[in-house]
Amino acid sequence: MKGKTTKKTLNEEVDDMRDEYDFSGGVRGKYAAQYANGTNLIRLEPDVLAVFPDSESVNAALRMVMRAGARAATMKVKMKRAS
């Protein structure tokens, strides 16, 4: 029958592990707390990455935008008070 699929029950286990995999020295949950705190990874598009090749340049640009935004907000408040 073409396109026939079979469902496996929850109790069936398929052993896909190769013999050369050895996790006997592994620690369960080693990074669980760090993962629970979340990450700050951000994916940059290729055109942005061409201009900002590292995190320092991205942070510097974002700080400049933050300062400009703060100045603009301060100017709006001053303009409202003056009128």
N, C-alpha and C positions, 0 to 999 in steps of 0.2 A: 504494500500500500504506500503510495507516494506521500511524503510529508507527515508520516505517522510519527508521533512522539509518545514516549512513555513517561509516566510520572513515577518517581521513586517515593517510597514512604519515608517518613522522618526517621525511622529506625534503621534504614539502610545507610551504611557508610561506605564511601568509595575511598580507598587508600591510594591517593595520588602522590604521596610522599616518596621521594627517591631515597634509596639506601644511603646515599652520601650526605643527606641532610642530617645534621646532628644538633638538636636543640637541647641537649641534656644540660648544658651550662647556662641556659637562658633563665632570665628572671621575669616572672609573670608580673605585669603591671608596672614595670620599671619607669615608664614615662607617662603613666596614667594621670598623675596630678598635673604635670606640665601640659598635657593635652587638654585636660579639663579647664585649665586657665585660658585656653585658646591660643591662637597664633595671630601674628600681625603680617602674614604674608599677603602680598598684593601682586597680582599679575599685571605687568605692564604690556601694552600693545607694542608691536615692533617699532612704530614710528616714534613713540614716546621713549622707548628704550634707546633709540639711536641718539636722542638728545640728553637723556639722563642715564648714563651707564652704570651708576652705582647708587647705593642708598644715601650716601652723603649728599650727592647732587640733588636727589629727589627731596630730601629733608630741607636743604637750603632753599629750594624753590618754593616749597610749601610754607616755610616760615616767612618768606617774602610776601606771599599771598596773604598769609594771616595778618602780617603787619599792615598791609595795604587795606585789608578789610576792616581792621580795627581803626585805622585812621579815617576811613570813609564813614564809619559809624560815628566816630567822635565829631567829624565835621557836620554830619546831619543834625546831631544834638545841638551843636553850637549855632547852626543856622536857624533852627527852630526857636532857640532862646532869643536870638537877635531880632526876629520878626515880631 
